[in-house]
Amino acid sequence: MMRARASGMDLVVRPARVEASLWRRLRFEAEPECRETLFNRYVALARLLARRQSRRHATLRADRGELEQFAFEALLQAIDRYDPLRGIPFIAFARRRILGAIADGIARLSEVGAQLRVRRRLEQERLRSLAAAEAEAAVQDDALARLSELAMGLALGIMLEGTGLYSDEDEIDPAPSPYESLEWRQLHARLGQEVERLPPKEAAVVRQHYNHGLSFAQIARLLELSRGRVSQLHNAALGRLRKRIGGWG
């Protein structure tokens, strides 16, 4: 009886111990990887609050992707500003700031074009990253070959969003689309596996950009890197994935 009770207590105590350890290592031992771990633990909360506010303000045409960006930014700020020694649960500390950031963001949103801004910004970042790498290619490469490489990089980005890395349980459609052949789904599955084989920094950039939809600037803050370095890691990751996936060069 005592053993069962102790086991049940472990279910409560262990997560709290893990949480306390992460904050201690981040705040007092300066281990930057703990920031991403904490972000990953609470990103579902940020996305949930954004989804609820999107539904609540549906008449204002507040795009959910836009609201998620406000939520992610607030979560990053909350992680940086939270003081675990004050005894306030982080979830309560972050929730207030996330909701406040979303409310402020909604107030700033314009109705015209709001639904396309986030995706357009992310796609432009990918394009700039790939274009910068292509500009550094050997001068003997002809323009058509560089354009082909650029197109493959963009197509690979679209595929990464369809591997299940960037998904929402509330929006999963079990019926395959006409474009989802068996080969296509197998390629998606393999691509997801190859992401896990990337070097840690490259995998982190891919996961945060394509899974959580973070911008390069937000990833730079999360991983304590420069924005240019994030762009380099993104391009290097896509280059590795193209070489590993048959038919991508």
C-alpha positions, 0 to 999 in steps of 0.5 A, spaced: 500 500 500 505 504 501 509 502 495 503 504 491 502 511 494 509 512 493 509 511 486 503 515 485 507 521 489 512 520 484 508 522 478 507 528 481 514 530 484 518 528 478 515 533 473 516 538 478 523 536 479 524 536 472 521 543 471 526 546 477 532 542 474 531 546 467 530 553 470 536 552 475 540 550 469 538 555 465 538 561 470 544 559 474 548 554 470 547 558 463 545 552 459 542 555 453 539 548 450 534 548 456 531 554 453 529 550 447 527 545 452 522 549 456 519 552 450 518 546 447 514 544 453 510 550 453 509 551 446 502 547 446 500 552 451 501 558 447 498 555 440 492 553 444 491 560 447 492 563 440 487 558 437 482 560 442 483 567 441 482 566 434 475 563 435 473 568 439 475 574 434 473 570 428 469 576 426 475 580 426 478 575 421 484 575 426 488 569 422 490 564 427 498 564 424 498 571 426 496 570 433 501 564 434 506 569 432 504 573 438 503 568 442 510 565 441 514 571 442 510 572 448 512 565 451 520 567 449 519 573 453 516 570 459 522 564 459 527 570 459 523 574 464 521 568 469 524 568 476 523 561 479 525 563 486 519 567 486 514 561 487 509 563 482 508 557 477 511 558 470 504 556 467 500 562 470 506 567 469 506 565 461 499 565 460 498 572 462 503 575 458 501 570 452 494 573 452 496 580 453 500 579 447 495 576 443 490 582 445 495 587 443 496 584 437 489 583 435 488 591 436 494 592 431 491 587 426 488 590 420 483 586 416 486 586 409 491 581 408 492 579 415 491 572 413 497 571 408 502 575 412 505 570 417 506 565 411 509 570 406 514 572 411 516 565 413 517 563 405 521 570 404 525 568 410 526 561 406 527 564 400 533 569 402 536 564 406 536 559 400 538 565 395 544 567 399 547 560 399 546 560 392 549 566 391 556 563 394 556 558 389 561 557 384 561 562 379 561 556 373 554 554 375 550 556 370 543 560 372 539 555 370 542 550 375 542 555 381 535 556 379 533 549 379 537 548 386 533 554 389 526 551 386 528 544 390 529 548 396 523 551 396 519 545 394 523 541 400 520 546 405 513 545 402 514 537 403 517 539 411 510 542 412 507 536 410 511 530 414 507 531 420 512 536 423 508 541 422 501 539 424 495 540 429 491 534 432 485 538 431 486 539 424 488 532 422 484 530 416 485 522 415 482 522 408 488 523 403 488 528 398 489 526 391 496 528 391 498 524 397 500 517 393 503 512 397 510 514 394 509 521 396 507 519 403 513 514 404 517 520 402 514 524 407 515 519 412 523 518 410 524 526 410 521 526 417 526 520 419 532 524 416 530 530 420 532 527 426 539 525 423 541 532 422 546 535 427 543 538 433 543 545 431 540 544 424 535 539 427 533 544 432 532 550 426 528 545 422 523 543 428 522 550 430 521 553 423 517 548 420 514 544 426 512 551 430 512 556 425 517 560 428 521 566 424 528 566 423 529 572 428 525 568 434 529 561 433 535 566 433 533 568 440 531 561 442 538 558 440 542 564 442 544 565 435 545 570 430 539 571 425 545 570 419 547 563 423 540 561 423 539 562 416 546 558 414 543 552 419 537 552 415 540 552 408 545 547 411 539 542 413 536 543 407 542 541 403 543 535 407 536 533 406 536 534 399 542 529 398 539 524 403 532 523 399 533 520 392 531 524 387 533 531 390 540 532 387 
